[in-house]
Amino acid sequence: MKDKYITPISCCEINCQPEERLIVNRDFLHLFSSIPNLSFATFFENNKGEVIKEIQGRTVSRITIPFEKEEQISDNIGISENGEYFYIKKHFQQFNSLQTILSLLKLSQLESEGIREFNNYCLFRSNEIATAIPVAAGEKYLTRNKVESFVITKSYSPLSDIEALVLNTPEVLSGPSNINKRKNILRSVGQFARYMHNCGLNHKDFNANHVLIDDVTREKLTVALFDLQRVDTNKLYRFKWAIKALAEFNYTLPASIFTNEDRRFLFCSYLGRRRLTLLDKIQWLLIRHKTDRIAKHSAKRGLAPKMNFD
């Protein structure tokens, strides 16, 4: 099963208007081939589907893409009983004046959120880092500094995100009898994070909501990521990557289930050793301090804390 989450993506671009761009994963071309007048608007202007998340400038909806049956084809993507679930994330961006000027001077390049995230999926998979499956992305410039964009990913079933698992079915992982299951998760996630960072990549929202796993009874779990909107490739911050990533992941693990010893085990799994050196211990203290800061910052924003070290 792991192969489909790490297979490199082969893409092609669909001819669109000069101000538009549409990229499709070749593995899914057959889903779009029967849709007439395929364009950016086919995806972005379609409102059929279930809205999962809506915040300023961004919406996420669950949709299905029709297969080749003619009676299921419409001018836009629609809901079909025989379709598979996909997620479309739509963005509206407005670049600031400095970004626009630098792009005009060709000192930097403007990049829409949708295209950037799709490229991040491709980048991770080119390094054999497992992710949800990217399907398509597009962008349309309304003016020189205003752009609409989207990215589509396939439903990650049968994987599930860790946060949903621990919050919805806490009995699966709670207590001493389930310590091996918790260790299976933490070992796999720690090793995954180490490999990701060794590849020179960092998921800047590395929390339990964005980390996917399969069967918790397996000693070696399949681990994958989704929501690759924010990624860091600057290796100058390599030491900070572990602090930020593990602190954020710790914060999203409920203290009622995961003990301090569990969290230390995650850190040891990330390092790949059982005993901590002096530098490791300093880093561990920084992780705990960062976790506290995340909790305080979340409390100020009115978000319910999901863990603490009390």
N, C-alpha and C positions, 0 to 999 in steps of 0.2 A: 504493500500500500504506500510505503514511503516514497517510492519513485515518482508518483504523480505530483508530489508536493515539492520535489527538488528538480524535476526535469526543466532544463533551460527552455525559454520561450522563444519561438520563432514567430515574428510579427510581419505584417504587411500593412501598407497605408492605402486607404480607400481614397480615390480621387474626389476632392470636395472643392468648394469655393476657395479662392486665394486666402481669405481670412480665416478659413477653417482647417482643422486637422482631425483625422480619424484614424486610429491605429487599432488593429484587430489581431488577436492571437490566432495564428493559422489553424490551430486545433478546433476553433469554433467558427470558422468561416462558413461551414455548412448550415449553421443556425441562422446566419444572416443572408445567405444567398437568395432566399425566396422573398425577402422583404423588399418591396419596390422602393425606388428612389432613396436608397440608403444614404443617410447624411448625418451630420451632427444633430440636427433637429429631431431625427428619428428617435434618438435616445433622450436628449435633454428636454425636449418639449412634451414628452410623454409623461402623463401623471397617473397612469394606471399602475396600481401596486399599493403595498402597505407601507406607510411612512413609519420607519423605525426610530429615526432621530431627526430632530430639526432644531438647529441653532442658527444664529446670525451668520448668513453667508454660506451655509452648508446644510444639505439634507441627505439622509440615507434612507432608501426605500428597498423593500423586497419585491422583486418582480419575477415573472417567468418569461422566457423567450420562446416563441412558438417554433415547433418543428416544421417539417416540410409539407404537412397536410394543408391543402389549399384553403379549406374552410377556416383555418386558424390564422391565416395571414391577414394583416391589416396594414394600413399606411404606417402605423407605428408599432412598437413593441406592445404586446397585450398580455393579458393573463390567460393561460391555457392549462387545462386539466392535465394534458400530457407533457407539459413543459417541466423543466427543472428550475429550482429556485436560484436566483442570482441576486446580488446586491449592487445597486447603483448609488454612488456617492456623487452628488452634484455640488459644484462650487460656483460662487460669484466673487471675483476678486477685483480690487481696484489698486493698482500699483501707485506708490507715492511718487512725487515729483523727481526725487533723486534717482530712484530706480529707472524711471522713464528716460531721464537725461543720460544716465550711464549707458542705457541700451542704445539710445540714438547715437552716442559717441562710440558704440561698439566696444565698450569697456566691460560690459557684462551682458548677460542674456536674460530676458524675461522668460519665465517658465510658469505655466499654469499649474495649479495644485493637482489636477487630474492627470496631466501628462507626467508630472514629476513622480507621483505615486506609482503610476504604471511602470515608469523606468526603474524605480526602486525595486519593484517586484522582480523585474528582469535582472537587475544587478545582484540581488540576493540569490536568485536561482543560478546565475552564472557562477556563483561561488558555492553551489550545492547547499545553500541554506534554505530549509524548507519554509514554504509560505502557502497561504491560500492561493487559489489558482486565478491569475489575472486573465480577463476575457477581452476587454476593449477599453479604450480611453479616447477622449476627444477634447478639442478646445475650439472656441470661436471668439475672436477679438471684436468687441462691439465698437470700441474706439482704441486709440493707441495705448491707453492705460487701463482699459476695462476689459475683462475677459471672463467668459463662462467656460466651465470645463466639467468633465465627469470622468469617473473610472468605474468599471464594472468588474466584480469578482464573482466567482462561482461559490455557492454555498459550501462551507467547509465540512459539512456532515460526511462521515460519521465522527469527525473530530469535534470536540467541544471546548469552549474556553474555560480556563481553570476557575475563574471567578464565579461563573454560573454553577460550576460543579460544587464548589465549597459552600456557596451561599444557598443553593436550592436543595442540595442533598448532603447536609453536613454529617449525617450519620455514616456516610460511606468512608469518611476520613477521620472522624473524631475518636479520641481515646487511645489508650495503650494498645488495644487489639488491632488498630489500623496503622500502627507506626510504620510497617513495611510499605504500605501503600503511599503514605506521605513521603517516605524516603525515595520510593521509586519516582515520584513526581519531582522532588527537589533535586535528586541526582541527575535526572534527565534534563531538567531545565538548566541547572548549573553548567553541565557539560555543553549544552546547546549554546548558552550565553558565551562561554569561553571560546568556543569555535567561531561564533559570530564575530567576536572582538578580535580574535587572531586573524580573521580574514580582512580586518580593517574596516568593519562596518558596525554601527551601533544604532539600534532601534531606540529612539529617544522617548518613546512611550512604552517602555518594557514593563507592563503591568499584567496582573493576572487576567484582566479582561481581554488582552491582545495576544496571550500565549495559549495555543491550542494543544491538546493532547488527545490520545486515544484511550485504550483500556488501562485503568490504573492498577490492575492486578498484574500487568506485565512488568518485569524487571527493567526492560529497556523500552521505554515508551517512544512513540512517534511524537515529536514536538515540532510545531510550526507556528508561524506568525501571520497576523493580518494587520490591517491599518498601518501601512508603511508611509504615511503622509510625512512624518518627521524622521529623517535619517541623518546621521552624522558620519562623515568619512574622514574627518580631520584627525590624524593620528597623534597630533600634539596633545590632544585631550584624552589619550588612551588610558591614563591612570584614573581619570575621573569617570570613565565609562562604567566601570564596575561599581563604583560608589553610587552613582545615580541610578543605574539599572537595577541593582539588587535592592537598593533602598525603596525604590518605587514598587518593585515586586513584593517586597516585604510588607509594605503598607497595605497592599490589596489582599493580603492573606489574613483572615480573621484570627485574632489572638485566642479566641475560644477553641480553635482547632489546632493551630500551628504554634508550638512552643518556641521559647528562645533557643532551645537546643536544636529544634528543627531548622531554624533560621541559620544557626551556626553551621549546621550540616550542609545547607544550601551553599554557603560561602566556601566551605571546604571542597565541595563538589566542583564549584567554579574554579577553584585553584588547582584541583587535581591532586590534593594531598590531605592527609589526616591531621598533621601537626602544623600549627601556624608559626611562622617566623616572626621576629619582632616587627618587620615591615607589614606583615600580614595582619598582626594584631592592631597596628595603627590604622590600617585600612578598614578593619572590622569596626573599630570605634567610630571612624568617619561615616561608615554605612549606617550605624545606629543613630548617629547624630543627624544625618541627612533624613533618615526615616522620621525622626521626631519633627524635623522642620517641615516635612511634607504634611504630617498630621496637623501641625499648627496652622499651616497655610490653608489646608482644606477646611479646618474649623472656621477660619476667618471668612471663607467663601460660603459658609453655610452648608458644607458637605459633611455627611456623617462619617466620622472616622471608622475605619474598618479594622484597625489594629493599633496596639501600642505595646510598649515594653514593660508595662507595669507588672 
